[in-house]
Amino acid sequence: MSKVHRRIFTLSVAFAIVFGFAENVSAMHIMEGYLPLNHCIVWGVVCIPFLILGFLSIKKIVEQNRRTLLILVMMGAYAFVLSALKIPSVTGSSSHPTGTGLGAILFGPAAMCVIGIIVLLFQAILLAHGGLTTLGANTFSMAIAGPFLAYGIYILCNRLKVPKSVGIFLAASLSDLFTYCVTAFQLALAHPAEVGGFRASFVEFLGIFAMTQIPLAIIEGLLAVIVIKGLEAYAKPELTELRYFEGGI
């Protein structure tokens, strides 16, 4: 590990400690007990195939691109910090950046499924953010739906010859928004409105989330571009191993 890498890693851990353990620990993501038990079970089961793919993806990274493990750990710290910076949005949840889109661009969406559930598990246990019963639902929205969309947009932008910075911005920001579209879907499915049912509830959740999530998504997109620029300057060999300069893994 080079001196620059050690400094970057230390800075990542410091940010995680400073911002992650805030005094205000009201629930983020979908809070404990806010979803019916059958919903929790279904979302948990849906996540299992993606997590298996994620473990296989990380195993491949360990075997073939060991030098990139530090960056993978940094993506975990990055996601932990960003998803811990919450803004109250709607009862039972909150708005915050996700940080998983950038990791999906570098390592693929499968690896971020595992990183995402680890982040969510630590936040649920250590910070009382989110919950253990709702871990499956939160994993699907933040660690599966968002990363897969981010990776798809990034690959599409590469094929359309869109400037790399623009593609990264779009991938990170739209994956952030998509995460909250999925969260709104999950909440509306569990708590349909008395008048209008699921559709009315879904539109209401989307509208409330949009007020805080749209600016947060833009900020996350810009931040992802800045982080990538830093990695291009200080971790070019590792990015080359990840085939980042070729358009993705």
Secondary structure as UniProt FT lines:
FT   HELIX           3..20
FT   TURN            32..33
FT   HELIX           37..64
FT   HELIX           66..68
FT   HELIX           69..83
FT   STRAND          87..90
FT   TURN            91..92
FT   STRAND          93..95
FT   HELIX           100..107
FT   HELIX           109..126
FT   TURN            133..134
FT   HELIX           135..139
FT   HELIX           140..145
FT   HELIX           146..159
FT   TURN            160..161
FT   HELIX           164..190
FT   TURN            194..196
FT   HELIX           197..234
FT   HELIX           236..241
FT   TURN            242..243
FT   HELIX           244..246
//
